[in-house]
Amino acid sequence: MKRSYCGSFASCDCFVEITEASTCTYTIDSVVDVFFHDQIEQVIVNVLHEFNHPLIHVKLTDKGAFDYSIEARLRTALERYYHET
């Protein structure tokens, strides 16, 4: 199974894991989910839309990262996933 990762589980960071899937899905596990779920979700959807995401599952484990960190980690994981040799 094809996979890629980016990030860490450190405070104020996030860890992104991308795996093959039958449809495009994502899960969010965040310590600030109650307050920022919609905002985190919007960052994920925007980035996936840009990459024309076919059949992947994104698992985001967030430890309070800012939007730009989530976006950067997700973009890096996607680049690794699609350009892995």
C-alpha positions in Angstrom: 0.0 0.0 0.0 1.3 3.4 -1.0 1.8 5.9 1.9 3.4 9.2 2.7 4.0 11.1 5.9 4.9 14.6 7.0 5.1 16.4 10.4 5.5 15.5 14.0 3.4 15.0 17.1 5.1 17.9 18.9 3.1 20.7 20.5 1.9 23.3 18.0 2.5 21.0 15.0 0.6 18.3 13.1 1.2 14.9 11.6 -0.3 14.1 8.2 -0.5 10.5 6.8 -1.8 9.8 3.3 -2.8 6.3 2.2 -4.5 4.8 -0.8 -8.3 4.6 -0.6 -11.3 3.8 -2.7 -12.6 7.4 -2.4 -11.2 10.7 -1.2 -11.7 10.9 2.5 -10.0 12.6 5.5 -10.1 12.4 9.3 -9.2 15.0 11.7 -7.9 14.3 15.2 -7.2 17.6 16.9 -6.6 18.8 20.5 -8.4 22.0 19.5 -11.2 20.3 17.4 -14.0 21.8 19.4 -12.9 25.3 18.5 -11.3 25.0 15.1 -12.7 21.9 13.3 -14.3 23.8 10.5 -11.2 25.9 9.9 -8.9 22.9 9.8 -11.4 21.1 7.5 -11.4 24.1 5.1 -7.6 24.1 4.9 -7.6 20.4 4.0 -10.4 20.7 1.4 -8.7 23.7 -0.2 -5.4 21.9 -0.6 -7.0 18.7 -1.8 -9.0 20.6 -4.4 -5.8 22.1 -5.8 -4.1 18.7 -6.1 -7.2 17.2 -7.8 -7.2 14.4 -5.2 -8.3 11.1 -6.7 -8.2 8.1 -4.4 -6.5 8.9 -1.1 -7.3 9.1 2.6 -5.8 11.9 4.7 -5.4 11.4 8.4 -4.5 14.6 10.2 -3.3 14.5 13.9 -3.2 18.1 15.1 -1.5 19.4 18.2 -2.5 23.0 17.8 -0.8 23.9 14.6 -1.5 27.1 12.7 -3.3 27.0 9.4 -0.1 27.6 7.4 1.6 24.7 9.2 -1.3 22.3 8.4 -1.2 23.5 4.8 2.5 23.1 4.5 2.5 19.6 6.1 -0.3 18.4 3.9 1.2 19.8 0.7 4.5 18.1 1.5 2.8 14.8 2.2 0.9 15.0 -1.1 4.1 15.8 -3.0 5.8 12.9 -1.5 2.8 10.6 -2.2 2.5 11.6 -5.9 6.2 11.8 -6.7 7.5 8.8 -4.8 9.6 6.5 -6.9 
